[in-house]
């Protein structure tokens, strides 16, 4: 119920003309996608309290297909709804308590991670190559998320950054696969639907289209 209240609030903002209704819909769809990707659950390996989930795939896809600010907004919607108590994280987790757990930094890192991914894709131009998409998803969806997540986990646990980095390295193979998968899906979507290229969408908005 609260999820749909959040979506309806976004629709209201769109009706007031602050930004296009089409963008409201896209943000809502990707917020829902990130939430749905938590349905398969989570996996903890090698004693790491930070779980492996599919939701980072949604974060990467949001950045690759929405661009900077819309991707960040989609992630922000998810995080706000999680903070409000909705069990939208993998394993049915939700509530303010999750932001005090060892995974808190990685969750918070989703927001700048999606934004950086989108920023890099925007600068890849009107026809971003698969390689550029993989780089963007890797830098934003992996590098930025890790840079935020690891220090927070180290601070919460009182363990040094070195051991935390070693634990986090176990995520890397799976996250690289997610980055490649997200890039392949984004590339195929952009070829079929050019407005899914962030640079193209931005140009159309500046020209007054899509409102």
C-alpha positions in Angstrom: 0.0 0.0 0.0 2.7 2.4 1.0 4.6 1.6 -2.3 1.6 2.7 -4.3 1.2 5.8 -2.2 4.7 6.7 -3.1 4.0 6.2 -6.8 0.8 8.2 -6.6 2.8 11.1 -5.0 5.2 11.0 -7.9 2.3 11.1 -10.3 1.0 14.2 -8.5 4.3 15.9 -8.9 4.3 15.1 -12.6 0.8 16.6 -13.0 2.1 19.8 -11.5 4.5 20.0 -14.4 7.7 19.8 -12.4 9.0 17.1 -14.6 7.4 15.0 -17.4 4.9 12.3 -16.5 6.8 9.9 -18.7 9.8 10.3 -16.4 7.6 9.7 -13.4 6.5 6.5 -14.9 10.0 5.4 -15.7 11.2 6.1 -12.2 8.3 4.2 -10.8 8.9 1.2 -13.0 12.6 1.0 -12.1 11.9 1.4 -8.4 9.4 -1.5 -8.7 12.1 -3.5 -10.7 14.7 -3.0 -7.9 12.1 -4.1 -5.3 11.0 -7.2 -7.4 14.6 -8.3 -7.9 14.7 -8.8 -4.1 12.1 -11.6 -4.4 14.5 -14.4 -5.1 16.0 -13.8 -1.6 19.6 -13.3 -0.5 22.7 -15.4 0.1 25.4 -14.9 2.7 28.8 -16.5 2.0 32.1 -16.9 3.9 30.5 -15.5 7.1 29.8 -12.1 5.5 26.8 -10.4 7.0 26.3 -8.4 3.8 24.1 -10.6 1.6 24.4 -11.3 -2.1 21.3 -10.2 -3.9 20.0 -9.5 -7.5 19.0 -6.0 -6.5 22.3 -4.4 -7.6 21.4 -5.6 -11.1 18.3 -3.3 -10.9 20.5 -0.4 -9.7 22.8 -0.9 -12.7 20.0 -1.1 -15.2 18.4 2.0 -13.7 21.6 3.9 -14.3 22.2 2.6 -17.8 18.6 3.3 -19.0 17.5 6.3 -17.0 20.6 8.5 -16.7 21.8 10.4 -13.7 19.0 12.0 -11.8 16.2 9.6 -12.8 18.2 6.6 -11.7 19.1 8.3 -8.4 15.4 9.1 -7.9 14.3 5.5 -8.6 16.8 4.2 -6.0 15.8 7.0 -3.5 12.2 5.9 -3.8 13.1 2.4 -2.9 15.3 3.5 0.0 12.6 5.8 1.4 10.0 3.1 1.2 12.4 0.6 2.9 13.0 3.2 5.7 9.2 3.5 6.0 9.0 -0.2 6.8 8.2 -1.9 3.6 10.0 -5.3 3.2 11.4 -4.5 -0.2 15.0 -5.7 0.3 16.0 -9.3 -0.4 15.0 -11.6 2.4 11.9 -9.4 3.2 14.0 -6.9 5.1 12.8 -3.4 5.7 12.5 -0.6 8.3 15.1 1.8 9.7 17.0 -1.0 11.4 18.5 -2.1 8.1 20.4 1.2 8.0 22.2 0.2 11.2 23.3 -3.2 9.9 26.6 -4.1 8.2 25.0 -3.8 4.8 23.8 -0.2 5.4 26.7 1.4 3.4 26.1 -0.8 0.4 22.4 0.1 0.4 23.2 3.8 0.7 25.8 3.3 -2.0 23.1 2.3 -4.5 22.1 5.9 -4.8 25.5 7.4 -5.9 26.2 4.2 -7.7 23.1 4.5 -9.9 23.8 8.2 -10.4 27.4 7.7 -11.5 26.4 4.8 -13.8 23.9 7.1 -15.4 26.3 10.0 -15.7 28.9 7.9 -17.5 26.3 6.5 -19.9 25.0 10.0 -20.6 28.5 10.9 -21.7 28.8 7.9 -23.9 26.6 9.7 -26.4 23.6 8.8 -28.5 24.9 5.3 -29.3 26.8 3.9 -26.3 28.7 0.8 -27.1 28.5 -2.4 -25.0 32.0 -1.8 -23.7 31.1 1.7 -22.5 28.0 0.4 -20.8 30.0 -2.4 -19.1 32.5 0.2 -17.9 29.7 2.5 -16.6 27.9 -0.3 -14.8 31.2 -1.6 -13.3 32.4 1.9 -12.1 29.0 3.0 -10.7 27.3 -0.3 -9.8 30.4 -2.0 -8.3 33.2 0.6 -7.6 31.1 3.4 -6.1 28.9 1.0 -4.1 31.9 -0.7 -2.7 33.6 2.6 -1.9 30.6 3.6 0.2 29.8 0.2 1.6 33.2 -1.0 2.8 34.0 1.9 5.1 30.6 1.8 6.7 30.8 -1.9 7.3 34.3 -1.5 8.8 33.0 1.3 11.1 29.9 -0.7 12.2 31.9 -3.9 12.9 35.0 -2.3 14.3 37.1 -4.4 11.9 39.8 -3.0 9.7 39.2 -2.0 6.2 41.5 -4.7 4.9 39.6 -7.7 6.2 36.3 -6.0 5.0 37.8 -5.6 1.6 38.7 -9.2 1.4 35.2 -10.2 2.4 33.8 -7.8 -0.2 36.0 -9.3 -2.9 33.8 -12.4 -2.8 31.0 -10.3 -4.3 33.2 -9.3 -7.3 32.7 -12.2 -9.7 28.9 -12.1 -9.3 28.8 -8.3 -9.6 30.9 -8.4 -12.8 28.4 -10.9 -14.3 25.6 -8.5 -13.2 27.4 -5.6 -14.9 27.7 -7.5 -18.1 24.1 -8.7 -18.0 22.8 -5.2 -17.3 24.8 -3.8 -20.1 23.6 -6.4 -22.6 20.0 -5.8 -21.6 20.5 -2.0 -21.7 22.1 -2.2 -25.1 19.4 -4.3 -26.6 16.7 -2.0 -25.1 18.4 1.1 -26.4 18.6 -0.4 -29.9 14.9 -1.2 -29.9 13.9 2.0 -28.2 16.3 4.9 -28.8 14.7 7.1 -26.1 16.1 4.6 -23.6 19.5 6.1 -24.4 19.9 8.8 -21.6 21.7 11.3 -23.9 18.9 11.0 -26.5 16.2 11.4 -23.9 17.9 14.4 -22.5 18.1 16.0 -25.9 14.4 15.3 -26.6 13.4 16.9 -23.3 15.4 20.0 -24.0 13.7 20.2 -27.4 10.3 20.1 -25.5 9.4 16.5 -26.4 8.0 13.8 -24.1 6.1 16.1 -21.7 
